[in-house]
Amino acid sequence: MKRHLGILLIIGILLLFSCKENYTPKPHGYLRIDLPENHSYQSSPKALPFKLDYSVYARWDTLRTSQKSRHNSLWFNINYPDYSAKIHLSYIPVKQNLDSLLEESHQFVFEHTIRADAIDESSFEDKEKKVQGVLYDLKGNSASNMEFWATDSTSHFLRGALYFETTPNVDSLMPIINYIKTDIIYMINSLEWTWQ
């Protein structure tokens, strides 16, 4: 009887030690993201002080039209429901407040320096359409990955920021960020002011 207990004890110990040596953890994985192969665009709603083209895979939501807000601003979201992403847009009429609007936009972008690894800034201008501005590409795990502002310097100011409804993880979000970045650049290039 003692002999059988000793053999079972030895087998049990060997099994315990043999399991630990062969254990290999599985690597952390990410979901596969299927993005549309081509970009297609549609026009923004009419009766706005601007018009632009945005992705057909997104939905335009008017959030608020405010005459009582600090700047008489208009707020919109361009939602990408399949990717839990939103481009927040704010339109503000310029009335001798351009400097404060530019400073505010600059502050909004650079609040992300805590989490952003780098911020690439590129200017754009279309003299024919009277559109000029800056596109910010925020690298790393910042809350916003792309931001921009556009203005005609006299009457119109439009600001946009890309956000995801998830914890920032640039490794898993990069394919979507790159896809939406193409849409944002197209949107900026199509921007025109409709009210003078």
Buried (B, 14 or more C-beta within 10 A) or exposed (E): EEEEEEEEEEEEEEEEEEEEEEEEEEEEEEEEEEEEEEBEBEEBEEEBBBBBBBBEBBEBEEEEEEEEEEBEBBBBBBBBEEBEBBBBBBBBBBEEBBEEBBEBBBEBBEEBEEBBEEBEEEEBEBEEBBBBBBBBBBEBBBBBBBBBBBBBEEBBBBBBBBBBEEEBEBEBBEBBBEBBBEBBBBBBEBBBBEEE
